[in-house]
């Protein structure tokens, strides 16, 4: 029997990346506590997404979190500004290639008809 489901949830934190970065694959994103989404990794670990990391993931993989499933990311020790002070934080670096954004069609010139109808 797989006993890992009885171990409870484990959120990744600064102490988990202090000795070096971790690579994880996103299984899904769910609504978390405190108004922040949580990433659930294939390993079973969880990570609460702050605004900085959310912007990074949205730029790489789009704003629809369903598209993030299966993407590999690296979690590393960095710093973010919190209450006007720099503090250690876990930051995300995308490993899987970013999604291709659809190209905008070229602008078409208006079709003016110089004929005058009588």
DADA-V39089 format. One record per pair of residues at least 24 apart in sequence whose ideal C-beta (glycine too) atoms are under 7 Angstrom apart, sorted by the first residue. I is the first residue (numbers start at 0). J is the second residue. If there is no record, write none. Layout:
# DADA-V39089
I,J / I,J
This chain:
# DADA-V39089
3,43 / 8,45 / 9,44 / 9,45 / 10,45 / 10,46 / 10,47 / 11,44 / 11,45 / 11,46 / 11,74 / 11,89 / 12,89 / 13,76 / 13,87 / 13,88 / 13,89 / 16,74 / 16,75 / 16,76 / 16,89 / 17,76 / 20,73 / 20,74 / 20,75 / 21,74 / 22,71 / 22,73 / 22,94 / 23,72 / 23,74 / 24,69 / 24,71 / 25,67 / 25,68 / 25,69 / 25,70 / 25,72 / 26,68 / 27,68 / 28,64 / 28,67 / 36,64 / 46,74 / 51,79 / 51,90 / 52,90 / 52,91 / 55,91 / 55,93 / 56,91 / 59,93 / 59,97 / 60,97 / 60,98 / 61,98 / 66,98 / 70,95 / 71,95
